[in-house]
Amino acid sequence: MKNRTSMVLWDNNLKDKQMKRIIIYALLSLTVFSACKKENVVLIDGEKPEERVAEALTKYSDQLTGSPYGWKAYLYPNGGGGFAFYLNFDKKNRVTMYADLDYGPATVSKESSYRLKASQNPALVFDTYNYMHILADPDPNIFGGAPGWGLYSDFEFNFGVQTGDTLKLSGKLLDSKLVLVRATKEEQDLYNNKGLLNSLTNSVDYIGNNSTLYVNLDGATNVETKFDPNLKVMTLRWLEKGNITAVTAPFVFTLNGMLLQSPVSYKGKLMQEFIWDAAKSIFYTTVDGKRVDIQSSPVPLIPLHLLIGINYTSITTPNATSYPGWSSDFIARRAKAAAATLVSGYNLRLDKMAFVFNANDKTLVLNADVYQNANRFIASYNYTYTKTAAGVYKFTLGTMNGNASLITAAMAPLVNERLSTDQFIVDYFTNPANKQTLGQFKSVEHPDFAFSGALQ
């Protein structure tokens, strides 16, 4: 037993010695590997990666702060649209800005902090709340957009390509595009003296007062040129062989007018910037080196039957006894239906009627609002339709909801005797009082039956 115990003790001592050697060899290997790793750092042009990043940050910092008159900046969020800024960076990591978000930001300078950060790529970070953060605000009550995301915009950007006086950056999280262009002394003075506000006001007022703008580039086709100042999207739209062709691009407001993110093309002819001519109070663009004026039409260029159910979803008649575009027969029939609805046994008051189109499914839903005292109910009539190439509709009534069934007899002068029986032309109607463009139904069989409503 004694010898057996000695053998066990000797064996344990041997294992301890072997384990110590293994540990020593492992530590030596790590030391050698670490030394080799330091010896074999990949150098580019004789510099380590961290040295190159530090140099890049210094370079970009010098560029941002070295533009004596600041930068024009154009931000295109991942969620669509475009927004213009004027940025002025100082060497104390402060930036002042204007923005075309609204009239206030266009004229009231906002100051916040910024910093340059080294990660995988040199980055520009706007790290305190400013006009740029409004686009990314998660509260949709601030500037619209999606809850939690806003307009899917960034406020941290990786530096990208530089061409001359232009820097291009990309959002770190959502890949928004930010373009910085060196400003001139004249441009800085304009920004500081409400130049962006003036341009924004001129543009929005002109767009609002001219519902149908167009260009003619080939002497034959009027190409609808639509600017949406809320979505910040411009659309070219034209009719070709009975079909609608459309191209779109985000735009920003500039000191001169409006600038597209990228050129749009009509049959190879490119347009990108629309400049305000203050003397003539119109916009113009340049195509193939020649000036082309933007013109205004008193009526839309593309027939409504090609757009209803796609660009427009509904025509809504108001609660009224008469209205522009209503014929005497419609007025009489609506009054008869309203009176019958009121004495139908449920004391219901006929209010507005919405005619909702779906061009893909070829359906029309008439949603008539009826009120019982202060309680609102909807009487729904579901139609399918056919349409000729000339835009003549034939509506076929399918199902009705319970509310509509209760007032079937009362609504017969409008529904059974006209909408469900006649063929209709659906077209534009211009309100003579305010020049507003409305949508109008007009019976083919009974031309004296016509009614209009708001296009939505």
C-alpha positions in Angstrom: 0.0 0.0 0.0 2.8 2.3 0.8 4.5 1.8 -2.6 1.2 2.3 -4.4 0.7 5.6 -2.6 4.2 6.8 -3.7 3.4 5.9 -7.3 0.3 7.9 -7.2 2.1 10.9 -5.7 4.9 10.7 -8.3 2.4 10.4 -11.1 0.5 13.5 -9.9 3.8 15.5 -9.7 4.6 14.5 -13.2 1.2 15.7 -14.5 1.7 19.0 -12.7 5.1 19.5 -14.3 3.7 18.6 -17.7 0.7 21.0 -17.2 3.1 23.8 -16.3 5.1 23.2 -19.4 2.0 23.3 -21.6 0.9 26.6 -20.0 4.4 28.1 -20.5 4.5 27.0 -24.1 1.0 28.4 -24.7 2.0 31.8 -23.2 5.2 31.8 -25.3 3.1 31.0 -28.4 0.7 33.8 -27.7 3.6 36.2 -27.1 5.3 35.2 -30.4 1.9 35.3 -32.3 1.2 38.8 -30.8 4.6 40.0 -31.8 4.2 38.6 -35.3 0.8 40.2 -35.6 2.3 43.6 -34.7 5.2 43.0 -37.1 2.7 42.1 -39.9 0.2 45.0 -39.7 -1.0 45.8 -43.3 0.3 49.2 -44.2 -1.1 51.3 -47.0 1.3 53.8 -48.4 3.4 53.3 -45.3 0.6 54.1 -42.9 -1.5 52.1 -40.4 -5.3 52.1 -40.8 -5.8 54.2 -37.7 -3.4 56.7 -39.0 -5.2 56.9 -42.3 -8.5 57.4 -40.6 -7.1 60.2 -38.4 -5.7 61.9 -41.5 -9.1 61.5 -43.3 -10.9 63.1 -40.3 -8.5 66.0 -40.3 -9.0 66.4 -44.0 -12.8 66.4 -43.9 -12.8 68.7 -40.8 -10.5 71.2 -42.7 -12.9 71.0 -45.7 -16.1 71.6 -43.7 -14.7 74.5 -41.7 -12.6 75.8 -44.6 -15.5 76.8 -46.8 -15.6 80.5 -45.9 -19.2 80.9 -47.0 -20.7 77.6 -45.9 -22.4 74.8 -47.8 -25.5 74.3 -49.8 -26.8 70.9 -48.7 -29.4 68.6 -50.3 -30.8 65.7 -48.3 -32.8 62.9 -49.8 -34.3 60.6 -47.2 -34.9 56.9 -47.8 -38.6 57.6 -47.3 -38.7 59.9 -50.4 -38.7 63.5 -51.2 -35.9 66.0 -50.9 -34.9 68.8 -48.4 -32.5 71.7 -48.8 -30.3 73.1 -46.1 -27.7 75.8 -45.8 -24.9 74.7 -43.4 -22.0 76.7 -41.9 -19.5 74.7 -39.8 -17.1 76.2 -37.4 -13.9 74.8 -35.7 -15.7 74.6 -32.3 -17.9 71.8 -33.5 -20.9 74.1 -34.0 -23.1 74.3 -37.1 -25.7 76.8 -38.1 -28.4 76.1 -40.6 -31.5 77.1 -42.6 -33.8 74.6 -44.2 -36.7 74.5 -46.7 -38.9 72.4 -44.3 -41.3 75.3 -43.9 -41.3 79.1 -43.8 -39.9 79.3 -40.3 -36.8 77.1 -40.8 -36.2 78.9 -44.1 -35.6 82.2 -42.4 -34.7 81.4 -38.7 -31.1 80.1 -38.3 -30.7 77.1 -36.0 -27.5 76.2 -34.2 -26.4 72.8 -32.9 -23.3 70.7 -32.5 -21.6 68.3 -34.8 -18.6 66.0 -34.7 -16.6 63.8 -37.0 -16.3 60.2 -35.9 -14.0 57.4 -36.9 -15.5 54.0 -37.2 -15.2 51.8 -40.3 -15.4 55.0 -42.3 -15.0 58.6 -41.4 -18.5 60.0 -40.5 -20.2 63.3 -40.0 -22.6 63.3 -37.1 -25.2 65.9 -36.2 -25.3 65.0 -32.5 -27.8 67.5 -31.0 -31.3 68.2 -32.2 -31.6 70.5 -35.2 -33.7 70.9 -38.4 -32.2 67.8 -39.8 -33.4 65.7 -36.9 -37.0 66.9 -37.5 -37.1 64.6 -40.6 -36.2 61.6 -38.5 -38.4 62.5 -35.5 -40.2 59.3 -34.5 -43.3 61.3 -33.5 -45.5 61.6 -36.7 -47.1 64.8 -35.1 -43.8 66.6 -35.5 -43.4 66.3 -39.3 -45.4 63.4 -40.5 -44.0 60.1 -41.6 -44.1 56.7 -39.9 -44.4 56.3 -36.1 -41.0 55.4 -34.8 -39.2 56.4 -38.0 -40.4 59.7 -39.3 -39.4 60.2 -43.0 -36.7 57.4 -42.8 -34.0 60.0 -42.8 -30.5 60.0 -41.2 -28.4 62.4 -39.2 -25.2 60.4 -39.2 -23.4 60.2 -42.6 -20.4 58.4 -44.0 -18.2 60.5 -46.3 -18.2 59.3 -49.9 -17.1 60.6 -53.2 -15.7 64.1 -53.6 -15.8 65.9 -57.0 -14.5 69.5 -57.1 -16.6 71.5 -54.7 -19.1 68.8 -54.1 -19.1 66.2 -51.3 -21.4 63.2 -51.4 -22.3 61.3 -48.1 -24.6 58.4 -47.3 -26.7 57.8 -44.1 -25.2 55.3 -41.8 -28.6 53.7 -40.8 -31.0 54.2 -43.7 -28.7 55.2 -46.6 -30.2 58.7 -47.1 -28.2 60.7 -49.6 -26.6 64.0 -48.5 -24.9 66.3 -51.1 -22.8 69.2 -49.9 -21.8 72.0 -52.4 -19.6 74.9 -51.5 -21.6 78.2 -51.3 -20.4 81.5 -52.6 -20.4 84.9 -50.8 -23.5 86.0 -52.8 -25.4 82.8 -51.8 -24.4 83.2 -48.1 -25.7 86.7 -48.2 -29.0 85.6 -49.8 -29.5 82.8 -47.2 -28.9 85.3 -44.4 -31.4 87.8 -45.9 -34.4 85.5 -46.4 -33.4 84.4 -49.8 -34.6 80.8 -49.2 -37.8 82.0 -47.7 -38.5 84.2 -50.7 -37.8 81.4 -53.1 -40.0 79.0 -51.1 -42.9 81.5 -51.0 -42.7 82.3 -54.8 -42.6 78.6 -55.6 -45.4 77.4 -53.4 -47.7 80.3 -54.3 -47.1 79.7 -58.0 -47.8 76.0 -57.7 -50.9 76.6 -55.7 -52.3 79.1 -58.2 -51.5 77.0 -61.3 -52.9 73.5 -60.9 -51.8 72.3 -64.4 -48.3 73.2 -65.4 -46.7 71.7 -68.5 -43.7 71.9 -70.9 -43.7 71.3 -74.7 -40.4 70.0 -75.8 -41.1 68.6 -79.2 -43.7 71.0 -80.6 -46.4 68.3 -80.4 -47.0 67.0 -76.9 -47.8 69.0 -73.8 -46.1 67.2 -70.9 -47.8 67.7 -67.6 -45.2 69.0 -65.0 -46.5 68.6 -61.5 -44.7 69.7 -58.3 -46.0 68.4 -55.0 -44.6 70.8 -52.3 -45.7 68.5 -49.5 -44.2 65.3 -50.7 -41.4 67.2 -52.4 -41.8 65.1 -55.6 -42.0 66.3 -59.2 -43.8 64.2 -61.8 -43.7 64.4 -65.6 -46.8 62.8 -67.1 -48.0 62.6 -70.7 -50.4 60.6 -72.9 -48.9 58.4 -75.6 -51.1 56.1 -77.8 -53.9 56.1 -75.2 -51.6 55.2 -72.3 -50.1 57.4 -69.5 -46.4 57.5 -69.1 -45.0 59.1 -66.0 -41.5 59.7 -64.5 -40.8 61.2 -61.0 -37.9 62.6 -59.0 -37.5 64.2 -55.6 -36.8 67.9 -55.5 -35.6 70.6 -53.2 -36.2 74.3 -53.1 -33.1 76.4 -53.8 -32.4 80.1 -53.9 -33.3 80.1 -57.6 -36.3 77.8 -57.7 -36.4 74.0 -57.6 -33.7 71.4 -58.2 -34.3 67.7 -58.9 -32.2 65.0 -57.3 -31.4 63.6 -60.8 -32.6 64.7 -64.3 -35.9 63.4 -65.6 -36.2 62.6 -69.3 -38.9 63.0 -71.9 -37.9 61.2 -75.1 -34.2 61.7 -74.3 -34.6 65.4 -73.4 -33.3 66.0 -69.9 -34.5 68.5 -67.3 -33.1 69.0 -63.7 -33.4 72.6 -62.6 -36.5 74.9 -62.7 -35.5 78.6 -62.3 -37.8 81.4 -61.2 -38.0 84.3 -63.6 -39.1 87.2 -61.3 -39.7 89.6 -64.2 -42.2 87.2 -65.9 -43.4 85.4 -62.8 -42.9 82.0 -64.4 -40.5 79.1 -64.1 -38.2 77.9 -66.9 -35.8 75.1 -67.4 -32.9 74.5 -69.8 -33.0 71.7 -72.3 -30.2 71.0 -74.8 -28.8 74.5 -73.9 -32.1 76.3 -74.7 -34.6 78.0 -72.4 -38.0 76.3 -72.1 -40.7 78.1 -70.2 -43.1 76.2 -67.9 -46.6 77.0 -69.1 -50.0 76.9 -67.3 -53.2 75.3 -68.6 -56.7 76.3 -67.3 -57.8 72.6 -67.6 -56.0 69.3 -66.9 -54.2 67.8 -69.9 -55.0 64.1 -69.3 -58.6 62.9 -69.3 -60.0 62.2 -65.9 -61.2 58.7 -66.8 -57.6 57.6 -67.2 -56.6 59.0 -63.7 -59.7 58.3 -61.6 -59.1 55.3 -59.4 -55.4 55.7 -59.7 -54.2 59.3 -59.1 -57.6 60.3 -57.8 -59.6 57.9 -55.7 -63.0 59.7 -55.3 -65.4 62.4 -56.3 -67.3 63.7 -53.3 -70.5 65.8 -53.5 -71.1 68.1 -50.5 -74.3 68.4 -48.4 -75.9 71.2 -50.3 -79.1 72.1 -52.2 -77.1 73.4 -55.2 -73.4 73.4 -56.2 -71.3 74.3 -59.3 -71.6 71.5 -61.9 -75.0 70.3 -60.6 -77.8 70.2 -63.2 -81.4 71.1 -62.4 -82.5 67.4 -62.8 -79.8 66.3 -60.3 -80.8 69.1 -57.8 -84.4 68.0 -58.0 -83.7 64.3 -57.6 -81.3 64.9 -54.7 -83.9 67.0 -52.9 -86.5 64.3 -53.5 -84.2 61.6 -52.1 -83.2 63.7 -49.1 -86.9 64.4 -48.3 -87.8 60.7 -48.6 -84.9 59.6 -46.5 -85.9 62.0 -43.7 -89.4 60.5 -43.5 -88.3 56.9 -44.2 -89.2 55.9 -40.6 -85.7 56.4 -39.2 -85.5 60.2 -39.3 -82.3 60.1 -41.4 -80.7 63.2 -42.9 -78.9 62.7 -46.3 -75.4 64.4 -46.2 -72.4 64.1 -48.5 -71.9 61.3 -51.0 -68.5 59.9 -51.9 -68.1 58.0 -55.2 -64.9 55.9 -54.7 -63.2 54.3 -57.7 -60.8 51.4 -57.9 -59.4 51.2 -61.5 -57.6 47.9 -60.9 -60.7 46.1 -59.7 -63.1 48.2 -61.9 -65.3 48.9 -58.9 -67.2 52.0 -57.7 -68.5 52.3 -54.2 -71.1 55.0 -53.4 -70.8 55.8 -49.7 -73.7 58.1 -48.7 -73.5 59.7 -45.2 -76.8 59.7 -43.4 -77.3 61.2 -39.9 -79.8 60.3 -37.2 -79.5 63.3 -35.0 -75.8 63.6 -34.3 -75.1 59.9 -35.1 -73.4 59.3 -38.5 -74.1 56.2 -40.6 -72.8 55.1 -44.0 -75.1 53.7 -46.7 -72.8 51.8 -49.1 -73.7 50.7 -52.7 -71.2 48.5 -54.4 -70.9 48.6 -58.2 -68.8 47.0 -60.8 -68.2 48.9 -64.1 -67.2 48.6 -67.7 -65.6 51.5 -69.6 -65.1 52.2 -73.2 -61.8 53.5 -74.7 -63.6 56.9 -75.0 -64.3 56.9 -71.2 -68.0 56.0 -71.1 -68.9 54.1 -67.9 -71.7 51.6 -67.3 -72.2 50.8 -63.6 -73.8 47.6 -62.3 -75.1 47.5 -58.8 -74.1 44.5 -56.7 -74.4 44.4 -53.0 -75.6 47.0 -50.5 -74.9 47.2 -46.8 -77.8 47.2 -44.2 -78.0 51.0 -44.0 -78.4 51.3 -47.8 -81.1 48.6 -47.8 -83.1 50.7 -45.3 -83.3 53.6 -47.6 -83.5 51.9 -51.0 -86.8 53.4 -51.9 -85.9 56.9 -50.8 -82.6 56.9 -52.8 -84.3 55.4 -55.9 -84.4 58.8 -57.8 -80.6 58.9 -57.7 -79.6 55.2 -57.6 -82.2 53.1 -59.3 -83.4 55.6 -61.9 -80.0 57.1 -62.9 -76.7 55.7 -61.5 -77.7 52.0 -61.9 -79.4 52.6 -65.3 -77.6 55.2 -67.4 -74.2 55.3 -69.0 -71.9 58.1 -67.7 -69.0 60.3 -68.8 -66.7 61.2 -65.9 -64.8 64.3 -66.6 -63.4 67.5 -65.1 -65.5 70.5 -64.3 -64.0 74.0 -63.4 -65.8 75.9 -60.7 -66.4 79.3 -62.3 -66.2 81.0 -58.9 -62.8 80.0 -57.8 -61.4 78.0 -60.8 -61.1 74.9 -58.7 -61.0 71.7 -60.7 -63.8 69.3 -59.7 -64.8 65.8 -61.0 -68.2 65.5 -62.7 -70.6 62.6 -63.7 -72.8 63.3 -66.7 -75.5 61.0 -68.0 -75.3 59.9 -71.7 -79.0 59.1 -71.9 -80.1 62.1 -69.8 -77.6 65.0 -70.5 -79.7 67.2 -68.1 -78.5 64.9 -65.2 -75.0 65.9 -64.1 -73.4 66.4 -60.7 -69.9 67.3 -59.5 -67.7 67.1 -56.4 -64.3 67.5 -55.0 -61.5 65.4 -56.5 -59.5 63.5 -53.9 
